[in-house]
């Protein structure tokens, strides 16, 4: 089995900026999974962030893992929960 890369998304910044940074990272390497930390974000912000990141991870065949939000992961179609 080959080693695979697991990334943790940044937690600070505007949604568009985080999404852009994640897109660049996923385009530059073969990343197996991305953890999207909840950090100090309220639920509404975290949901909008996850919904913005999900299509980017899907486009790069990368699993999206949410932090402590199984219902949200199921609702938006994320790949798992940490």
CORFEN-V511734 format. One line per field, one symbol per residue. psi: psi as a letter, one per 20 degrees, with the letter a starting at -180 (. if undefined). burial: I if it has 16 or more other ideal C-beta (glycine too) atoms within 10 Angstrom, else O. Layout:
BEGIN
psi = ???
burial = ???
END
This chain:
BEGIN
psi = pqqqppqpqqiqrqghggggggggghhhrnphqppnqhcjqrgggggggghhhghggghjlppppqokmhgggggikriaq.
burial = OOOOOOIOIOOOOOOOOIIOOIIOIIOOOOIOIIIIIIOOIOOOOIIOIIIIIIOIIOOIOIIIIIIOIOOIIOOOOIOOOO
END
